[in-house]
Structures are given as structure tokens and as C-alpha cells.
């Protein structure tokens, strides 16, 4: 242990004075007021909002609140018309949920396998799918619409297996059947007990099922090309609602005003869970994602005051991200402007606490290496770096991905250091580092202004577009 140095009172006084000077300086420079950040966080992440559960009335209140903040900042409403016929700052989204009345099944040749017995359905986006059996060999491409059968090595990392199954579906397979691994077997009862449902009408079926060892052995003996059918009786469609808060700042430049940048977050979280162990049942979601929503509100306040940016900005806080990205999917499918005018999207997620994996004051951008947007913003002063947790696949885990999958250059700004309060009731206001959060939002003001006042159009790095 090294010796602790003693300071003379005079030197200590000089140090204190120097620190005060530094604090005074940075407070003067900040475009973002910590008091606003605290005020908005307290409302969104306080117990009164009951964790803003996806699709609940509390989510709706969060959307109305954010909308009224947008209004106060001087944005134009971009939501639906209210009862007085005037446009509002809230967009109501209808979710149509389908579910199977009984257990769906997979039929291969003459054999039938039922969910919960011989197999379990991992995901289904459609009530029916069919395709010719393709017993998968390493390095092969799935045939379009095929029902691909995969036997992973028992020692393969389950996450890597899931990813490769996902990529089979995105490159053309309609059904993927995978032999169980010990991890899935250990979780079998849980998977078997799930009620299988899906929303909306998918363009193309994408079904993923796990076959028990015995079932996989049966399928292995079938000929390639054997007809595979997935399906079951559907229950009546159930509809529910979710809410986006949405406001717009029209661009000031004749030519550039038609181009749009979207700054976004998700306003929902996990709500109240009565079966949560311990006394606290409210999942406040202070970091996830009240913090990002406050960033969007504060950027709206700053950008709407003073000189108006040349490009148009949409500020959108999405509903039901936690339940499957329903708010952002609706937005992406019903863009309020031509898609070719969509320049970029920055989503703000979990910036309430610093990440020890990067330098103090730094934020990271998911998928930084996938486009030239992050590097270009960094050149303009953004303290943005590469995501230090690539194994977490954060690029795919927020609303930015909904847009990125449709070709839009879209990333998430974050400083989530994998803290253990993630998706727990303990993600609360008292864990928020307001100095870090205020500085983080402030650090994005100048670079975002630059983006809004330039004709730079970000592009994907070749081969890196999702
Ligand atoms: Zn979350």
C-alpha cells in the first residue's frame, strides 16, 4: 500500500478553488439544465407511473406527458387528431395479437409433432407455414421457403446456435427445426408451457421449433424434399393499444427541409410484476429507458430554441419496445415523410449511468463500425466510441434496429455498463448519475446540430448493412 500524502491547508484551499472554477465553467457551457433532467426523470421513473408497462394506461400517461413537454418546447404536433379535431403529440397504435387456440403442430411426411410434447415452438410469426424438408449441411444455403432441419453440435454455444438459426430464417427458410441441446432440454418445461402467439401479418413465415432427440432422429430418416407443414387452430384476434409520443421541428432550409433526422427512445418499461420477489414490485426503468426519453425531450428543448436547424427533425418516444418493438414498427411502416428523405436515426437508450468500459464522459454507439455516422459525429465533437460489449448484440436490441432492417442508417447511443439493475425493480432514480446524464445529453447537442445543418448523408459500410 502506498503512503497517503498529507496536503497543507493552503494547497487544499487552492485545489477546492480550482475545482469550483472548473464546475462553474462547465455549468456555464452546458446547453442542458440538470434541473430539467431531474424533473423529467422524477416524473417518468417515479412510482406514480408504475413502471410505464408496455401498452398500459401508465404508458399512455408517459406518452401524453412527453407530448406536452414537446409542445412546451415549441415542436409541432405529429400525432393523430384529438377530440377537438386538432393534431396532437400522441400516436395511438393498434396491436393485433394472434394466438393458437390449442397446441400448434409440425407435420413431416406421415408424422405429427405437437408443441409441448415432441417439440417446442420458439417463435412463430404466422398461423401456418409449409416447405420442403432440407437437411442442413454446413456451408449450405437454405433453399427459398425450405423447412431446414439442423443438428447443432451439443457443445455449441446456445447463443451462437440461435443466431445461426435466425440467419437461416432471414436468408429464405420458412421453417427451421433444430435438435434439442442440453440447455434447451433443461428449460423444456418452461418452453413447453408457453402460449404461442404472434402479431400482425408477416410478409413471409418464419417459424422456429426445437425437436426432442427422438423426434430429430425420426426427421433425420426422412428424405430431403418431404413436405413439412406447421400450423394449428387460431383463437380470435385480440387487439390492444400502445402509444408513441411524436413531435416535429420543421427544417428552415428550402432544400434541406425535406430531409429528416429522427431522434428517438422508448417510453415504456416493464410495469408492475406482482410475483417479483421482495417488497418492490414496480419496475421503474429509470435507466431503461426514462433516461433516453429525457435525452429526446431535452434535445427537443434545445433544438427548438434559437436558430432553427436546416433539416427537419422528428422526436419520437416509442411505446411497447419492451414487448417487441410495436411502437417503432408502426412508425417505420407508416413514416410521416418519404422514406428516401430519411437521413438517419439516433435512438437514446440507458444513458443514466456511466459505463466503466469507456472513458469518463464517453458514450458508445451500437453498430459504430457498420456506418460512417458514428465516426463523422465523433469528428464533430461527439464523445462517441465503439460499443465495448459486442457480444451483447445491442445493435439488434433496440428500436434503431426496426429502422436499420428497413435500410435506414440507425444506431443507439448508450452508456449501459451491464449493471445488475437491468430489467430489475432496482433500476430506480436513486441509481442515476445526473451529472453524467446531463453531460452526456449536452455532449450530443453540437454534433446533432452539425448533422441537422449539413448535407452529409450517412451510409452503411459495404457489407455491414443488416
Ligand atoms: Zn429494456
Boltz pocket constraint, residues with backbone or C-beta under 6 A from the ligand:
constraints:
  - pocket:
      binder: B
      contacts: [[A, 288], [A, 322], [A, 423]]
      max_distance: 6.0
